[in-house]
Amino acid sequence: MALVVAGSLGRRYASASIAQPHLVAGGTACGIITVADLTCQGVVQRDPENGIDWRRTAGLAVFGAWHYGGPCKGLYLLYDRVLGNSPTLRTAASKMVLDVYVHSPLLLVPSFYVITGVVKGQTIDESVAQLRREWFQAAFGTACFWTPACLINFRYVPQHSRILFVSVLSYAHKTWLSWLSNREHHAARSAAATARSAAPPRPAVSYHPTGVP
């Protein structure tokens, strides 16, 4: 029964993705990447004093919807038009090289830092400065993670489900990237909460009307 339901849902997803490729891709990525950030905040970077940073989560949600529903899906469609869609190792490797070593370091990582940074309250200059500090680590880690994943994706996964495949793996990747890009922000937020809790209470001020001791 479960397999029948799963198969039916898979067919419906494929049909919707073919009919509305950008909308379905953006919605899929938005949902999964939002859960990835909540996982990061709830498990890796817990902050009991302040709770969930919803602006940070909103930044990842906006990034996921825009990037994977817009340029990423567009590039996946373009790869097929330019390089073909034959499931050969050569075709899959060509698409993987473009996606991992051109698209990811030059578009995905910069977009991630600028969009999530601005939504969570950074200025453009602050977002760009953080991108410069962390670009190599983010780009290198992304390449290590996505090289085998994209090779499998372009070799074996049909076009209508490639963003779904990427988004599911993005749960792990974006949990890591959320941790990486929010280390400083999380540390500052936690330090501020600690300072508030450690500060001595202000002495009570008694008010006496004029002439009354």
N, C-alpha and C positions, 0 to 999 in steps of 0.2 A: 504493500500500500504506500509506504513512504517513498519507494522508488518511482511509483506511478505519479505521485504528487510532485516529486522533484523533477521528473521528466516533463510534466505539464508546465510547471513554473519556468523551466529552462526554455521550452519552446515559446512561451509567451514573452519571456525576456528577449529572446532572439528576434521575434517578430517586432516588438516595440523598438528594439535597437536599430533594426533595419529601417523602420518607418521614421523614427526620430533619433538619428544617431547622436547628435550633439546633446540633445536634452537628456536622453537616457544615460549617456556617458557622464555628463556633469552631475546628475542626480546620484548616480551610483558612487562616484568618487567622493562627492560631498558627504554622503552618509558614512562611508567607511572611514574616511580620513577624520571626520568628527569623532567617531568612536575611538580612533587611534590616539587622538589628543587627550580624550577623557581617560583612556587607559594610562597614558603617560602621567597625567596629573594625579590619578587615583592610586597608582602603584609605584611608579619610578620617582616622581617628584611630588610626593604628598605634602600638603601644606594645611595642617589641621587648624592653624590660627586664622588663615584667610579663606580657606575653602577653594572651590573651583574658580579659576580665572576665566570667566565666560568671554571676555574680549579676546583672549588668546585663542579659545576654542572657535570663536566666530571667525577669526583670521584664517584658521586652517580650513574651515568650512567654505569660506569665500574663495580661497585659493583652489580647493578641490573642484568646486563647481565651475570656476572660470577656466582653470588651466586644462583640466581633463575633458571638460565639455567643449572647450574652444580649440586652442592651438594643438593640444596633444591629439585629440580625435581627428582634427584636420590633417595633421602630419601622418597619422596612421593610414588615412584614406589616400593621401598623396603617395606614400611609399608603395601602395599597391598599384596606383596608376603608373608610376614611373618605373618601378622595379619588377612589377608583375606580382601575381599571387600564387605562383606555383610553390608547393610545399617542399622545396629543395633546401639542402643545407646552405648552398651558396646564396640563395635569395634571402633566407632567414638571417645569415651572417651579415649580409650587406645592410639589411634594415636594422639589425642590432647595432652595428658600428655607428650608423647615423643617429640612432635614437639615444644610445648610451654615451657616445663620445662627442656628439655635436649638440643634440637637443638638450640633454640633461645638464651639462655644465654651463651652456650659454643661454639657456632659456628657463629650464625648470628650476634650477637652484636660485638664480637671480629673482625670478618671479616669486618664488616661495618666500624669500627673505623680505622683499619689498612689500608684497601684499600683506603677509602676516604681521610684519612690523608696523605698518601704517594703521592697520585695523586695531592692533593692541595699544596704540597710542604713541608710537615713535614718529618722528619727522622723517621725511624722505632722506635727508642727510644722515640721520642716525641709522636708518635701515641700511643704506648703502655702506656706511662705515662698518657695520657689523658684518655685512656680506663680504667685504674685503678681508676682514679678520678671519672669517670662518670658511671662505669659499673653497680653499684647497681641501680641507678636511671633509666638507660636505660633498664636494664633487668626487673626491677619491672614494669615499665610503659608498656613494651612490653608484659609481661605476663598478665597484666590487660586488655590490648586491645585485645590480640589474643586468650585468653581462650574461650570466647563465639564464636568468629569468626571461630576458627578452629573446634570447635564442630559442628557448622553448616556446615562448608566446608566438613568435613569427613563424616558427616551423610547424606547430601543431594546433594552435587555437584559431578558429575561424574569425573573420573580421568582426562580426557582430558581437563577439564575446571577448575581444582582446582588452577593452577597457575594464571589463569585469574582472578578468584574470589579473590585470595590472593593479586594479583597486584592491583586490583581496590581498595581494602581496604587499601593497602599499600600507596595509595595516601595520605590518612589521616595520617597513622602511620609514613611514611617517611618524611612527612612535619614536623611533630613533632620531629622526630629523627634528621632531618637536622638542625632544630632550636636548639635542645639540644647540638648537637656535634659541632656547629659552633658559639655558644654564645661568647666564648672568641675570636675566630678569627674575628668575625663580630665587636666586640667591639674595638679590636685593630686596625682593618682596618678603622673604623669610626673615632677613636681618631687621627690616623695619618692624615686623610683627614682634620679634624678640625684644627689640629696643622698647617698644610700647609696653610690653608686659613687664619688663624689668624696671621701668621708670618708677620712682617712688610716687605714691599718691600725693596729690596737692593737699596742703593743709586746709581744713575747713575755715571759711571766713565768716566770722560772726558779725551780724549787722545790728547796730544799736541806734535807735532814733536819736536825734540831736538832744543832748542834755541828759540822756539816760545812760549810766555806766554799764 
